[in-house]
């Protein structure tokens, strides 16, 4: 098995750092841009900000997102996941679960703590 250098990991993570421009809370895990941005969307924020790739605890590389404090809830339901998208190119970039899930009501706001997205070193 080949070993990959930090540069290879960083180039993958840089897409999130430089192209992600919206985070959505969704009612289930999205597998496409349309599912994230429309079908399952319950809210969103465009104040998404990531740092440059850095070392990941336990090995590998990661990017860290700043906390979201201005999320707008646009639908009523239970938010179970988040989706990070590039609206300029209509691309789904990353998804993950929200722990814990949260009931949301249209017209309210949401916030998310800082979180990271990483690529672990090979085992």
Buried (B, 14 or more C-beta within 10 A) or exposed (E): EEEBEBEEBBEEBBBBBEBBBBBBBBBBBBEBBEBBBEEBBBBBBEEBEBEEBBEBEEEBBBBBBBEBEEBBBBBEBEBBBBBBBBBEEEBBBBBEEBEEBBEBEEEEEBEBEEBBBBBEBEE
